[in-house]
Amino acid sequence: MLIRRQAILADFGKRQRHASVVLVLIKVRSDVCKRQSGAKCNKGIQGINMSKKLIDKEEDIIVAAESMKAMAHPLRLKILCVLATGELSVQDIVEQVGTTQSNISQHLAILRDKDILTTSKDANRVYYRISDPRTVKLVGMMRDVFCSV
């Protein structure tokens, strides 16, 4: 089985690893399936039907890659994990993530610009939430694949 993916791994400090993943291309060829059935097999990873391309439009690939790039920063990924439970104010995010408000605001702006987060206002407070619930599933799948649970 041939799987191609671009992954950038960086080591920070003593044996701490933060993974930044940008999915560029997945191409699956199942030689095992061909040998077992003697026929061409369109099933790839864990039974996913690979007869249909995952992302077939060039502009969709660019949007997906840019969105993944925005989520790939360790602090932004932590923000997404905090927001997975629901809408929070900027101050609540600052307290849970543990950095300065200006730093959080910069990262929130990047996620908002990629339409990963949406905002609402109540008087002076700005509240952030994840735009699409499937993003929470994506972060959960990243945890399952890359983290020791």
Backbone as ProteinMPNN parsed JSONL, in Angstrom:
{"seq_chain_A": "MLIRRQAILADFGKRQRHASVVLVLIKVRSDVCKRQSGAKCNKGIQGINMSKKLIDKEEDIIVAAESMKAMAHPLRLKILCVLATGELSVQDIVEQVGTTQSNISQHLAILRDKDILTTSKDANRVYYRISDPRTVKLVGMMRDVFCSV", "coords_chain_A": {"N_chain_A": [[0.846, -1.171, 0.0], [0.64, 2.146, -0.903], [1.177, 5.18, 0.476], [1.144, 8.609, 0.347], [2.033, 11.483, 2.005], [2.501, 14.782, 3.193], [4.246, 15.742, 5.949], [5.153, 17.844, 8.562], [7.369, 17.773, 11.081], [8.382, 19.002, 14.161], [10.797, 19.343, 16.688], [10.546, 20.489, 19.951], [12.228, 21.64, 22.661], [12.849, 19.329, 25.358], [12.348, 16.351, 24.152], [9.721, 16.928, 23.422], [7.173, 16.88, 21.1], [5.655, 18.508, 18.481], [3.269, 18.24, 16.076], [2.85, 19.388, 12.839], [0.626, 19.237, 10.357], [0.108, 19.02, 6.961], [-2.018, 18.084, 4.644], [-1.416, 17.003, 1.526], [-1.571, 15.174, -0.626], [-3.152, 12.099, -1.017], [-2.544, 8.951, -2.055], [-3.592, 5.866, -2.75], [-2.696, 2.539, -3.231], [-3.65, -0.651, -3.425], [-2.006, -3.387, -3.191], [-2.204, -5.693, -1.748], [-4.928, -6.246, -1.684], [-5.363, -6.759, -4.397], [-3.884, -9.109, -4.7], [-5.273, -10.837, -3.003], [-7.936, -10.951, -3.971], [-7.662, -11.115, -6.682], [-8.683, -9.351, -8.438], [-9.193, -5.919, -9.47], [-9.121, -3.622, -6.838], [-10.984, -1.171, -5.188], [-10.903, -0.277, -2.654], [-9.411, 1.486, -0.059], [-7.665, 2.788, 2.586], [-8.63, 1.312, 5.538], [-11.065, 0.326, 4.457], [-12.206, 2.46, 3.079], [-13.8, 3.746, 0.28], [-11.98, 4.21, -2.523], [-12.41, 4.789, -5.158], [-13.422, 7.183, -5.898], [-12.033, 10.383, -6.091], [-10.571, 12.05, -3.288], [-10.295, 14.886, -2.987], [-10.955, 16.723, -5.718], [-10.887, 19.123, -7.182], [-8.707, 21.735, -8.033], [-8.779, 24.279, -6.777], [-10.166, 23.637, -4.452], [-8.351, 21.964, -3.208], [-6.336, 23.79, -2.62], [-7.692, 25.53, -0.831], [-8.3, 23.697, 1.238], [-5.68, 22.938, 2.011], [-4.645, 25.407, 2.888], [-6.387, 25.91, 5.023], [-5.776, 23.72, 6.696], [-3.143, 24.371, 7.182], [-3.484, 26.685, 8.701], [-4.649, 25.583, 10.996], [-2.573, 24.038, 11.89], [-0.65, 25.121, 13.606], [0.693, 24.835, 16.87], [-0.443, 26.391, 19.042], [-2.805, 27.361, 17.905], [-4.105, 24.982, 17.39], [-4.496, 24.148, 19.995], [-6.271, 26.14, 20.817], [-8.482, 25.442, 19.242], [-9.073, 22.979, 20.427], [-9.883, 23.848, 22.955], [-12.135, 25.343, 22.254], [-13.787, 23.37, 21.358], [-15.649, 22.536, 23.166], [-17.564, 24.474, 23.155], [-18.871, 27.844, 22.674], [-16.753, 30.563, 23.571], [-15.521, 33.435, 25.366], [-12.944, 35.815, 24.48], [-11.33, 36.351, 26.701], [-11.842, 34.085, 28.306], [-10.708, 32.123, 26.683], [-8.031, 32.941, 26.726], [-7.427, 32.471, 29.446], [-7.711, 29.661, 29.575], [-5.918, 28.698, 27.654], [-3.483, 29.9, 28.251], [-1.688, 32.107, 27.597], [-0.765, 35.415, 26.404], [-3.269, 37.997, 25.895], [-3.01, 39.502, 23.534], [-1.473, 37.801, 21.934], [-3.206, 35.581, 21.7], [-5.332, 36.851, 20.384], [-4.196, 37.437, 17.881], [-3.843, 34.844, 16.833], [-6.481, 33.94, 16.853], [-7.55, 35.644, 14.931], [-6.321, 34.687, 12.584], [-7.483, 32.124, 12.386], [-10.144, 32.895, 12.151], [-10.074, 34.336, 9.732], [-9.758, 32.263, 7.925], [-12.198, 31.161, 7.974], [-12.619, 29.227, 9.908], [-13.314, 29.77, 12.458], [-16.069, 31.536, 13.948], [-17.596, 34.616, 15.048], [-19.363, 36.301, 17.713], [-20.933, 39.128, 19.272], [-21.354, 40.569, 22.486], [-22.175, 43.249, 24.067], [-19.217, 44.541, 25.231], [-17.773, 42.258, 24.89], [-16.278, 39.72, 22.899], [-17.181, 36.736, 21.434], [-16.074, 33.526, 20.518], [-16.528, 30.751, 18.328], [-16.383, 27.454, 16.913], [-16.815, 27.223, 13.464], [-17.83, 25.088, 11.853], [-19.138, 22.036, 12.825], [-17.886, 19.719, 11.973], [-15.217, 20.267, 12.008], [-14.434, 19.874, 14.633], [-14.632, 17.108, 14.71], [-12.585, 16.529, 12.913], [-10.308, 17.427, 14.355], [-10.495, 15.627, 16.446], [-10.012, 13.247, 15.024], [-7.38, 13.73, 14.282], [-6.197, 13.649, 16.785], [-6.633, 10.918, 17.384], [-5.024, 9.705, 15.425], [-2.406, 10.828, 15.723], [-1.739, 11.123, 18.427], [-0.921, 9.747, 21.659], [-3.329, 8.022, 23.202]], "CA_chain_A": [[0.0, 0.0, 0.0], [1.454, 3.355, -1.03], [0.518, 6.37, 1.024], [2.01, 9.787, 0.326], [1.527, 12.666, 2.69], [3.545, 15.691, 3.653], [4.093, 16.053, 7.38], [6.273, 18.603, 9.1], [7.497, 17.509, 12.511], [9.42, 19.821, 14.783], [11.066, 19.025, 18.088], [10.664, 21.651, 20.813], [12.669, 21.302, 24.012], [13.227, 17.969, 25.681], [11.503, 15.269, 23.654], [8.35, 17.337, 23.138], [6.984, 16.929, 19.657], [4.42, 19.107, 17.995], [3.145, 17.865, 14.673], [2.102, 20.25, 11.931], [0.321, 18.345, 9.247], [-0.557, 19.571, 5.801], [-2.332, 16.981, 3.762], [-1.293, 17.451, 0.146], [-2.058, 14.163, -1.554], [-3.166, 10.715, -0.554], [-2.723, 8.042, -3.172], [-3.563, 4.534, -2.167], [-2.687, 1.428, -4.158], [-3.73, -1.806, -2.546], [-1.496, -4.613, -3.78], [-2.698, -6.809, -0.941], [-6.283, -6.542, -2.142], [-5.25, -7.372, -5.718], [-3.414, -10.479, -4.522], [-6.277, -11.655, -2.333], [-9.147, -11.146, -4.761], [-7.328, -11.318, -8.085], [-9.337, -8.299, -9.222], [-8.853, -4.577, -9.024], [-9.833, -3.265, -5.611], [-11.09, 0.274, -4.993], [-10.932, 0.037, -1.227], [-8.109, 1.947, 0.406], [-7.408, 2.751, 4.011], [-9.724, 0.847, 6.395], [-12.313, 0.123, 3.746], [-12.725, 3.667, 2.443], [-13.883, 3.574, -1.161], [-11.045, 5.144, -3.138], [-12.684, 4.951, -6.578], [-13.694, 8.606, -6.045], [-10.96, 11.193, -5.522], [-10.952, 12.745, -2.064], [-10.47, 16.286, -3.381], [-10.603, 16.679, -7.142], [-10.721, 20.456, -7.768], [-7.466, 22.383, -7.608], [-9.059, 25.352, -5.811], [-10.541, 23.002, -3.186], [-7.096, 21.484, -2.602], [-5.655, 24.964, -2.077], [-8.449, 25.969, 0.348], [-8.101, 22.697, 2.292], [-4.298, 23.033, 2.474], [-4.51, 26.652, 3.652], [-7.106, 25.723, 6.288], [-4.973, 22.814, 7.516], [-1.961, 25.128, 7.595], [-3.912, 27.571, 9.793], [-4.891, 24.766, 12.194], [-1.385, 23.257, 12.217], [0.159, 25.75, 14.648], [0.335, 24.232, 18.17], [-1.325, 27.237, 19.84], [-4.119, 27.399, 17.253], [-4.706, 23.672, 17.627], [-4.943, 24.185, 21.393], [-7.471, 26.986, 20.828], [-9.572, 24.629, 18.703], [-9.427, 21.99, 21.451], [-10.619, 24.567, 24.0], [-13.428, 25.751, 21.704], [-14.579, 22.19, 21.005], [-16.73, 22.409, 24.143], [-18.58, 25.487, 22.879], [-18.501, 29.245, 22.498], [-16.048, 31.18, 24.694], [-15.023, 34.794, 25.157], [-11.499, 35.887, 24.305], [-10.714, 36.236, 28.02], [-11.927, 32.672, 28.706], [-9.719, 31.393, 25.881], [-6.727, 33.325, 27.274], [-7.244, 31.765, 30.718], [-7.579, 28.218, 29.369], [-4.747, 28.386, 26.821], [-2.331, 30.283, 29.042], [-0.748, 33.048, 26.985], [-1.271, 36.785, 26.482], [-4.447, 38.29, 25.092], [-2.613, 39.94, 22.186], [-1.05, 36.607, 21.209], [-4.431, 34.826, 21.388], [-6.095, 37.611, 19.386], [-3.56, 37.246, 16.571], [-4.142, 33.494, 16.37], [-7.921, 33.891, 16.572], [-7.766, 36.344, 13.651], [-5.925, 33.776, 11.51], [-8.52, 31.094, 12.279], [-11.359, 33.548, 11.666], [-9.87, 34.667, 8.321], [-9.909, 31.022, 7.144], [-13.577, 30.715, 8.247], [-12.627, 28.094, 10.826], [-14.039, 30.291, 13.613], [-16.989, 32.66, 13.768], [-17.687, 35.433, 16.26], [-20.57, 37.051, 18.061], [-20.605, 40.162, 20.257], [-22.308, 40.906, 23.534], [-21.609, 44.474, 24.652], [-17.787, 44.683, 24.951], [-17.136, 40.942, 24.784], [-16.338, 38.989, 21.639], [-17.226, 35.3, 21.669], [-15.651, 32.719, 19.38], [-16.962, 29.355, 18.256], [-15.963, 26.756, 15.694], [-17.842, 27.432, 12.447], [-18.401, 23.846, 11.343], [-18.913, 20.962, 13.802], [-16.988, 18.693, 11.412], [-13.86, 20.635, 12.394], [-14.188, 19.187, 15.904], [-14.375, 15.707, 14.342], [-11.255, 16.504, 12.303], [-9.335, 17.517, 15.442], [-10.573, 14.337, 17.125], [-9.313, 12.251, 14.203], [-5.949, 14.016, 14.397], [-5.798, 13.095, 18.097], [-6.594, 9.456, 17.269], [-3.932, 9.294, 14.554], [-1.094, 11.322, 16.086], [-1.49, 11.238, 19.863], [-1.109, 8.544, 22.458], [-4.565, 8.227, 23.962]], "C_chain_A": [[0.895, 1.239, 0.0], [0.659, 4.537, -0.51], [1.514, 7.511, 1.006], [1.329, 10.887, 1.093], [2.703, 13.497, 3.164], [3.275, 15.998, 5.111], [5.334, 16.77, 7.848], [6.295, 18.353, 10.596], [8.627, 18.352, 13.066], [9.576, 19.412, 16.236], [11.27, 20.329, 18.854], [11.078, 21.158, 22.196], [13.01, 19.838, 24.165], [12.14, 16.993, 25.262], [10.039, 15.643, 23.491], [8.232, 17.434, 21.631], [5.623, 17.516, 19.333], [4.35, 18.804, 16.505], [2.315, 18.902, 13.933], [1.874, 19.444, 10.665], [-0.407, 19.109, 8.161], [-0.772, 18.425, 4.83], [-2.346, 17.489, 2.336], [-1.918, 16.435, -0.793], [-2.086, 12.824, -0.857], [-3.451, 9.861, -1.774], [-2.57, 6.635, -2.622], [-3.619, 3.499, -3.284], [-2.642, 0.165, -3.325], [-3.305, -3.069, -3.283], [-2.022, -5.84, -3.049], [-4.073, -7.228, -1.435], [-6.252, -7.224, -3.5], [-4.84, -8.836, -5.601], [-4.485, -11.368, -3.925], [-7.469, -11.948, -3.233], [-8.862, -11.432, -6.227], [-7.957, -10.28, -8.99], [-8.912, -6.945, -8.681], [-9.729, -4.208, -7.835], [-9.835, -1.756, -5.458], [-11.187, 0.656, -3.532], [-9.54, 0.379, -0.775], [-7.967, 1.739, 1.89], [-8.682, 2.374, 4.756], [-11.058, 0.822, 5.666], [-12.92, 1.354, 3.109], [-12.703, 3.459, 0.937], [-13.031, 4.641, -1.833], [-11.278, 5.29, -4.637], [-13.003, 6.41, -6.898], [-12.553, 9.375, -5.398], [-11.458, 11.911, -4.279], [-11.226, 14.215, -2.343], [-10.032, 16.369, -4.833], [-10.435, 18.042, -7.807], [-9.49, 21.128, -7.178], [-7.728, 23.474, -6.57], [-9.481, 24.791, -4.455], [-9.308, 22.469, -2.455], [-6.364, 22.647, -1.942], [-6.359, 25.449, -0.808], [-8.23, 25.002, 1.507], [-6.691, 22.79, 2.87], [-4.085, 24.291, 3.319], [-5.222, 26.547, 5.001], [-6.327, 24.817, 7.229], [-3.725, 23.525, 8.028], [-2.311, 26.055, 8.765], [-4.11, 26.786, 11.082], [-3.626, 24.085, 12.701], [-0.507, 23.861, 13.31], [-0.263, 25.203, 16.014], [-0.619, 25.075, 19.015], [-2.725, 27.298, 19.237], [-4.84, 26.062, 17.425], [-5.233, 23.586, 19.062], [-6.203, 25.031, 21.534], [-8.667, 26.192, 20.313], [-10.025, 23.58, 19.704], [-10.247, 22.63, 22.568], [-12.021, 24.931, 23.505], [-14.317, 24.573, 21.318], [-15.767, 22.016, 21.945], [-17.835, 23.439, 23.93], [-17.992, 26.873, 22.786], [-17.846, 29.799, 23.762], [-15.646, 32.602, 24.339], [-13.506, 34.739, 25.004], [-10.803, 35.709, 25.651], [-10.742, 34.793, 28.536], [-10.893, 31.827, 27.962], [-8.316, 31.67, 26.414], [-6.445, 32.535, 28.557], [-6.996, 30.272, 30.518], [-6.335, 27.834, 28.58], [-3.459, 28.772, 27.54], [-1.277, 31.101, 28.329], [-1.395, 34.43, 27.025], [-2.486, 36.985, 25.574], [-4.074, 38.718, 23.675], [-2.182, 38.752, 21.332], [-2.27, 35.782, 20.779], [-5.214, 35.529, 20.285], [-5.519, 37.455, 17.981], [-3.903, 35.87, 15.997], [-5.63, 33.32, 16.063], [-8.237, 34.556, 15.233], [-7.403, 35.443, 12.468], [-6.989, 32.71, 11.298], [-9.835, 31.678, 11.762], [-11.252, 33.873, 10.175], [-10.033, 33.457, 7.407], [-11.297, 30.406, 7.33], [-13.642, 29.453, 9.096], [-13.397, 28.482, 12.088], [-15.001, 31.388, 13.177], [-17.107, 33.38, 15.112], [-19.105, 35.933, 16.472], [-20.172, 38.026, 19.157], [-21.745, 40.307, 21.247], [-21.682, 42.055, 24.317], [-20.128, 44.577, 24.269], [-17.104, 43.35, 24.659], [-17.344, 40.332, 23.404], [-16.249, 37.508, 21.983], [-16.864, 34.565, 20.374], [-16.23, 31.322, 19.487], [-16.464, 28.761, 16.945], [-17.115, 26.808, 14.696], [-18.576, 26.158, 12.049], [-18.114, 22.721, 12.344], [-18.008, 19.837, 13.275], [-15.53, 19.0, 11.718], [-13.482, 19.959, 13.712], [-13.89, 17.708, 15.638], [-12.978, 15.559, 13.735], [-10.162, 16.552, 13.371], [-9.32, 16.205, 16.231], [-9.869, 13.233, 16.348], [-7.804, 12.473, 14.241], [-5.41, 13.495, 15.719], [-5.651, 11.582, 17.996], [-5.397, 8.975, 16.466], [-2.565, 9.633, 15.143], [-0.755, 11.322, 17.571], [-1.633, 9.882, 20.558], [-2.276, 8.788, 23.389], [-4.6, 7.328, 25.161]], "O_chain_A": [[1.805, 1.352, 0.822], [-0.419, 4.843, -1.02], [2.6, 7.405, 1.576], [0.161, 11.188, 0.849], [3.765, 12.969, 3.494], [2.192, 16.465, 5.464], [6.451, 16.342, 7.557], [5.341, 18.686, 11.299], [9.713, 18.402, 12.488], [8.589, 19.164, 16.93], [12.072, 21.172, 18.453], [10.375, 20.365, 22.823], [13.416, 19.183, 23.204], [11.131, 16.838, 25.95], [9.188, 14.756, 23.428], [9.097, 18.006, 20.966], [4.591, 17.079, 19.841], [5.29, 19.093, 15.764], [1.211, 19.247, 14.355], [2.818, 19.027, 9.994], [-1.417, 19.765, 8.415], [0.176, 17.873, 4.271], [-3.187, 18.311, 1.972], [-2.711, 16.797, -1.662], [-1.129, 12.459, -0.174], [-4.472, 10.028, -2.442], [-1.519, 6.276, -2.091], [-4.472, 3.568, -4.168], [-1.679, -0.058, -2.59], [-4.121, -3.739, -3.915], [-2.256, -6.888, -3.652], [-4.352, -8.417, -1.586], [-7.015, -8.158, -3.743], [-5.37, -9.698, -6.302], [-4.599, -12.535, -4.3], [-7.962, -13.076, -3.256], [-9.73, -11.937, -6.94], [-7.773, -10.334, -10.206], [-8.35, -6.836, -7.59], [-10.934, -4.457, -7.838], [-8.787, -1.123, -5.586], [-11.519, 1.796, -3.207], [-8.588, -0.347, -1.066], [-8.133, 0.626, 2.389], [-9.703, 3.047, 4.619], [-12.073, 1.256, 6.211], [-14.055, 1.298, 2.636], [-11.687, 3.038, 0.383], [-13.321, 5.832, -1.728], [-10.435, 5.857, -5.332], [-12.868, 6.833, -8.047], [-12.146, 9.058, -4.28], [-12.614, 12.33, -4.212], [-12.28, 14.731, -1.973], [-8.869, 16.116, -5.148], [-9.886, 18.112, -8.907], [-9.267, 21.089, -5.968], [-6.988, 23.589, -5.592], [-9.193, 25.393, -3.42], [-9.237, 22.52, -1.227], [-5.835, 22.51, -0.839], [-5.697, 25.748, 0.187], [-8.001, 25.433, 2.637], [-6.52, 22.728, 4.087], [-3.417, 24.239, 4.352], [-4.716, 27.041, 6.009], [-6.222, 25.102, 8.422], [-3.301, 23.312, 9.163], [-1.53, 26.194, 9.706], [-3.771, 27.279, 12.158], [-3.604, 23.601, 13.832], [0.314, 23.148, 13.887], [-1.459, 25.113, 16.292], [-1.52, 24.524, 19.647], [-3.718, 27.289, 19.964], [-6.059, 26.031, 17.59], [-6.296, 23.014, 19.304], [-7.106, 24.675, 22.29], [-9.752, 26.264, 20.89], [-11.22, 23.312, 19.826], [-11.196, 22.027, 23.07], [-12.988, 24.836, 24.261], [-15.486, 24.768, 20.985], [-16.776, 21.42, 21.57], [-18.93, 23.288, 24.472], [-16.775, 27.055, 22.815], [-18.308, 29.549, 24.875], [-15.454, 32.935, 23.17], [-12.868, 33.746, 25.353], [-9.801, 34.999, 25.742], [-9.772, 34.332, 29.137], [-10.28, 30.93, 28.539], [-7.504, 30.754, 26.542], [-5.351, 31.996, 28.73], [-6.166, 29.682, 31.21], [-5.758, 26.77, 28.806], [-2.458, 28.061, 27.452], [-0.086, 30.812, 28.448], [-2.461, 34.597, 27.617], [-2.696, 36.24, 24.618], [-4.748, 38.339, 22.717], [-2.489, 38.7, 20.141], [-2.355, 35.341, 19.633], [-5.705, 34.884, 19.359], [-6.264, 37.354, 17.007], [-4.216, 35.748, 14.813], [-5.99, 32.625, 15.113], [-9.095, 34.081, 14.489], [-8.107, 35.438, 11.458], [-7.36, 32.419, 10.16], [-10.556, 31.017, 11.015], [-12.221, 33.708, 9.434], [-10.405, 33.605, 6.243], [-11.547, 29.279, 6.903], [-14.608, 28.695, 9.013], [-14.049, 27.644, 12.711], [-14.781, 32.074, 12.179], [-16.769, 32.835, 16.163], [-19.922, 35.982, 15.553], [-19.205, 37.798, 19.883], [-22.922, 40.189, 20.905], [-20.776, 41.853, 25.126], [-19.817, 44.691, 23.083], [-15.955, 43.335, 24.218], [-18.425, 40.414, 22.821], [-15.363, 37.08, 22.722], [-17.297, 34.943, 19.285], [-16.4, 30.78, 20.579], [-16.164, 29.483, 15.994], [-18.252, 26.479, 15.034], [-19.8, 26.154, 11.923], [-16.953, 22.481, 12.675], [-17.431, 19.089, 14.063], [-14.691, 18.1, 11.693], [-12.344, 19.523, 13.887], [-13.004, 17.126, 16.264], [-12.276, 14.586, 14.009], [-9.193, 15.796, 13.297], [-8.259, 15.731, 16.635], [-9.206, 12.38, 16.939], [-7.034, 11.512, 14.233], [-4.302, 12.962, 15.778], [-4.662, 11.02, 18.466], [-4.813, 7.941, 16.79], [-1.651, 8.812, 15.074], [0.407, 11.504, 17.935], [-2.364, 9.001, 20.103], [-2.22, 9.656, 24.26], [-5.565, 7.356, 25.926]]}, "name": "protein", "num_of_chains": 1, "seq": "MLIRRQAILADFGKRQRHASVVLVLIKVRSDVCKRQSGAKCNKGIQGINMSKKLIDKEEDIIVAAESMKAMAHPLRLKILCVLATGELSVQDIVEQVGTTQSNISQHLAILRDKDILTTSKDANRVYYRISDPRTVKLVGMMRDVFCSV"}
